[in-house]
Amino acid sequence: MARDDEDTTKITQETIELIQPFDYMGEQVTELTLRRPKMKDLRRIGAAKGTDADRAALMIQILSGLSPKAVDEIDGVDIDKISKVIDSFS
C-alpha cells in the first residue's frame, strides 16, 4: 500500500497481500494486483445497476482481472483494504 508521503499519481498498479487468502478453483489466492482505473472503467462503474457492493465488486473485477465468482470469495477485511488502495489512486 502507498505510504502517506508517496505520490500516488505515479503508481500504475498496486499489489495487495490478502489478510484472509482464499481458495478458488483449486488455487490459493494470497494477493491480488489492481491497476489504476481509467475513465472507461469509471464510466462503466457509474452506469452499473445494483447496490454499492455490486459496483465495488465490479470495480475489483475490472481492475484486478479476477472473475466475478473469485471476487465473491474475498473476505470483508480484505475488501476494506482493497477499497483503500482504490481510493488512493484518485
N, C-alpha and C positions, 0 to 999 in steps of 0.2 A: 504494500500500500504506500501511497505517496506520503512523504514527510510534510509537515506543516510549512517548512521553508522552501519546498521544492516547487519549481514552476511546472505545473501540471499541463500547461498548454503544449509542452514539448513531448509529452508521453503519448505514444501511439497505441500502446496496449499495456495491460496490467495483468499479471498472473496472481491468482488468489489461491492460497493454500486453504483448503476447507477445514473447518474445525471438526465437522462431522462428515467424514468421507462416506460414500455410498456405493453400493453395487448396482451396476446397470449392464444388462446383457452379458453377465459373466465377468465383467471387468470392474475393478475397484477404481472409482473416480476420487482422487485425492486433491486435485486442484483444477482450476479452470482459468482460461485466459480470455479476457474481454478486450476487444478493440474499441477505440474511440468511436462514438456514434457519428454518423454523417447526417446531413439534412434529410436524405431519403429515409433513413431509419426513424428519425423524429417524426416525419410526416406519417409514416406507416403506423407508428405507435399512436399518434394523435387521431388517426382515422379508425383505430381498432375499437370494436364494441366490447362491452363486458365491464367487469369490475376493475378497480385499481390493481388488484392482484393479477388479473388476467393480462393487463397491459405490462406489468412488471415482468411476468413470465415471458411474454413476447419479446420484451427488450433483452432479457437474458439470452433467449434463444437466438435472436438476431446477432447480438454482439459476441456470443461465445461459439455459435455453430452447433450447440447441443440440440438434440431433438426435444420436442415438447414433452415426451414421456420421461426423458432424462431430467429435464428441468423440474418436473413434478416430484422428483426424488430428493431434491435439495432441501436440507434441514433449514428450519426457520432462522436459526442463529447465523447460518451462512448467507441466507437471503439478506439479512441486515448488513452483513459485511460486504456483500456484493453491491447492495444499494449505495453504500458509502463510496465505493470505488466508482460506480457510475456517476454519482453526484460530483465526484472530484474531477471528472472530465470536463465539466462545464465551467 
